[in-house]
Amino acid sequence: MHKKHAIKGVLVFIFLIVLYAFHQRLWHISPEDIRTFIYMAGWLAPAFYLLLFMLRPLVLFPASVFSIVGGLAFGALWGSLLAFTGATLGAILAFWLARFVGEDAFKKVKNKKVLELKHNFEEKGFFYILLLRFLPIINFDLISYGCGLSKVKFRHFIKATMIGIIPGTLIYNFLGASLVVGSRWTVTIVIIIYCILIIVPIIWRKNIMNKIEQVEQKVTEG
């Protein structure tokens, strides 16, 4: 038992070192740089993009940037489909990685934010995950890791994730695709729509949370 915890502790330590090293390099990379890197794979570029998007949670690189890259590299339609698939695969990877490592390992690195999310997920369930996926106020990957640590059922996690990431994925992809076209009006319209989708839920988040808790209570009682 002690050996098992020791192995997990070593894995977390190695993960943190790798995370720090990648952060020093990745945060200075632009969407255009990533697109160029993906194009190096030639006809395998879509598969390479999916692979990078799926592994992205390991270094906590912003999912929004990869969604923009999807629009830049593959256009609005295919970019949206690929980004949606990549984001979903990445969320699944983060979920099961956290579930494999376990809560004790995260306690050792004192990740209070993840543990706080874990508690809320267990208390509020599917609707809370769905709300956080809609609202860009908490890091995308922290939600996935928090769910993996919690007792949330995987089917509830994946359903909430797949539904909740649709608006953001579409907006970011359209933004990336519009940058290729170079139309200022298109870019402006996309940014306005995105701001509305962000600002309105944030302003009314307390009311939304109250509604969610009421709905969850009815479901539980039913």
Sequence and secondary structure as in RCSB ss.txt:
>XXXX:A:sequence
MHKKHAIKGVLVFIFLIVLYAFHQRLWHISPEDIRTFIYMAGWLAPAFYLLLFMLRPLVLFPASVFSIVGGLAFG
ALWGSLLAFTGATLGAILAFWLARFVGEDAFKKVKNKKVLELKHNFEEKGFFYILLLRFLPIINFDLISYGCGLS
KVKFRHFIKATMIGIIPGTLIYNFLGASLVVGSRWTVTIVIIIYCILIIVPIIWRKNIMNKIEQVEQKVTEG
>XXXX:A:secstr
 HHHHHHHHHHHHHHHHHHHHHHHHHTT  HHHHHHHHHTTGGGHHHHHHHHHHHGGGGT  HHHHHHHHHHHHH
HHHHHHHHHHHHHHHHHHHHHHHHHH HHHHHHTT HHHHHHHHHHHHHTHHHHHHHHHSTTS HHHHHHHHHHS
S  HHHHHHHHHHHTHHHHHHHHHHHHHHHHT HHHHHHHHHHHHHHHHHHHHTHHHHHHHHHHHHHHHHH 
